[in-house]
Amino acid sequence: MNRLSIRNSEFSISPNPNNGEFKVLLSNTAELPKLITILDYQGKEVKAIANPGNYEYNFNLSNLSSGLYIINAFYKDKTETKRFVKN
């Protein structure tokens, strides 16, 4: 069963809010996520990274509309979800 990790955060978003350019920093734990997805507030996937091999990712979503976005990191036995605001 997947669970939402709240207390032991596996990643952070910086800066938040942002102008579409931001970093996702993964915790230096042994396990990397299997998939990272970014969804708009309506649930439409706007970006996905399968089998990421790094602990830091730079994103440029400046071409997207301002609003609230959701980032999901899917691990072997859990999913972590965070939100960010694009100005």
N, C-alpha and C positions, 0 to 999 in steps of 0.2 A: 504494500500500500504506500502511495506517495504521501508525503506530509510537507507542510509549509514550514520552512525554517525561519523563525523570527528572532530568537535570542542569539544564536550563533551564526551571524551573517557570513555568508560565503563570498559575497561580492559587494562592491560599492560603486556608485556612479558619481563622477566628478567632472564639472560642476553640476549642480542641480538646484535651481533651474539653469538652463543653458540655451544657446542660440542654434542648437543642432550639432555642434561640435562638442564631444565629451569623451571621457574615458570610462571604461568598465574595468575595474581592478578586482581580480579574483584573489581570494585568500590563498596563501602559499600552503595549502593543505595538500595531502597526497593525491586527492581525487580532483580531477578536472571535470567540468560538466560534459555531458555527451552532446548537448545542443544548447545554444543560446538563441532566443527569438526576441524580436522587438515587434510589438503590436501597437496599432493605434487604439484610441479609446473605444472604437467600435469593434475591436477584435480582429481586424485585418492585419495579417502579417506583413510588415514592411521590410524586415531584414532577418536573416537567419545565418548562423554559423554552426556547421556540424563538426563534431569532434575537434573543438578548439585545442590547440596545443600550447597556448601561451597563457600567462597570468594577467596580461594587460592588453586591452583592445582600444584603439582609437576609432571613433565613429564620426562620420560627417553625414548628418541627416538634414542639412540646411535647406535642401530642396523640398522638404515636407512642410505641411501646414503647422502653425503654432497649435499647441494643445497638450493634452496629457497622453503619455505613452507608457507602455508596460514592457518590462524586460523580464523574461523567464529564463532561468538557468535550470536545465534538467540534468540531474545527477542519477546515478544508478538506483538509489533508493529514496530520493526525495526531489522536490521541485522548490526552488526559491523564486519569489516574485517581488519585484520592486517597481516603483513608478518614478517617472521623471517628467518635468515640464519643459517643453520647448517654447521659448518666447518668440 
